Amino acid sequence: MTTTSVGSSLTVGCAGLAPGTAITIEVTSADPATPDSAISIAGRQATSKTAGADGVAAGVVTLNAAGTYTILVSNQATGAVLLNQSVSAVARATPTELSSTGVDPLPLSLGAAALITVGAGIVVLARRNQVS
């Protein structure tokens, strides 16, 4: 099974076909509650493509709802199944907070303040010794 993100485009098709061979790309959802609008193949749920001189026929499929889908590619003339692929479309995770870099600035700030205080104290003592 292939996994993709909801809304991502997949290129589906076949190579090695005789030039001019027509294929049908059909996408169905495993969940009957998934609306047809959740599947987009150039605006439709099934489409036909014709192999070019290079023997390749392909189409772009976009799955707009999370779920498990079956992509079936068949030869229009013979009905032979050329590809039968299950695809799982998963929703993209949305972050709920900023990622942590793992650095806590409080200990560094306290250490810097302590060093400044010690340095200032040494300067005061050194000046006192110079005056006396």
N, C-alpha and C positions, 0 to 999 in steps of 0.2 A: 504494500500500500504506500502511495506517495502522500506526503503531507505538505500543505501550502497554507499561506495566510489568507484569510478572507479578503477579497478584493484584489488579490494578486492575479496576474495573467499567466496562463499556461499555453504554450504552443503545442498543439496536438496534431498528429498526422502520421503519414507513412512514407517510407522511401523504398526504392526498388520496384516501383509500379511501372507498368507500360505507359508511355506518354498518352495523355487523353483519358486515362482511367478515372472514373468519377467515384468519389467516396462520400459516405455520409458520416458526419460526426454527431453523435447523440449523447446528451448528458442527462442523467436521471438522478434523483435524490433518493437515498435509502429511507428518508423520513417523508411520509406522504403529506405532512403538514408544511413542508417547505414550498413556498409559492414559486411559480414559474419565473417570476421577476428576479428571483435570487440567482438564476442561472443566465449567463449572458454569453452568447456566441454571436458576436456582431448583431446583438439585439434579439437573438432567437435561441431556442433550446435545442434546435437541430439545424444543421446546415450541410450544404453540399460543397465539395471542393473538387477540382479537377487537377490531375497530375500534369505538371509541365513537361517540357522536353527532357528534364533531368530525372523524371520519374518520381518527383516529390510532390505530395499534396498535403497541405497543412492548414490549420485554422487556429485562431486564438480563442481560448475559453477563459472566462472570468467567473469565479464563484463568489457571490456577494453575501452569502449567509453561511454560518458555521454548520458543519454536518459532514456526512459521508456521501460521496457521489460515485457513480459509475460512468466512465467515459467509454463509449463503444464506437469504434470506427469500423465501418463495413464497406465492402465493394458493392456499389449500387447495382451493377449488372448481375452479379452472381449471388449476392446476399452473404458472401463469405465474410466472417468476422476477421478483421485484420489486427485489431487491438481491443482488449477488454481490460481496462485499468480502473482500480479503485483509488479514489482520492479523498483524503480527509482535509477539509478546510477548517482551520482553527482561528479563533478570534485573536487579534493582536493584543498582547498585554499592555494595559495602560498603567504607567507608574503612578503610585499614590503619593510618593514623596521624592525628594531629591536623593540621589545616591550619596552614600557616605564615602569619604575618601579615607577614612580610618585614622585621621589625625585629630586629636583633642587639643585645642590651643590653650586651654587653661594651665596645664603644667608648664608649658613653655613660657607663657606670660608671667607666671609666678616666679619662675627661675630667672627671667630677665629682670624683673623688678627687684629680686633679692640681690643680683649682681650690681645693679645700679646703686642700691642702698649701701652695699659694702664699699663700692668704689667711692661714693660720696663721703662716707665715713673716713676712709683712708686719706682723702684730700683734706678734710677738716683737720685730722690729726697731724698731717704733714705741715700744714700752715701754722698750727698751734706751736709745733716744735720749732719752726723757723722764727716765730715772733719771740719766743722766750730766750 
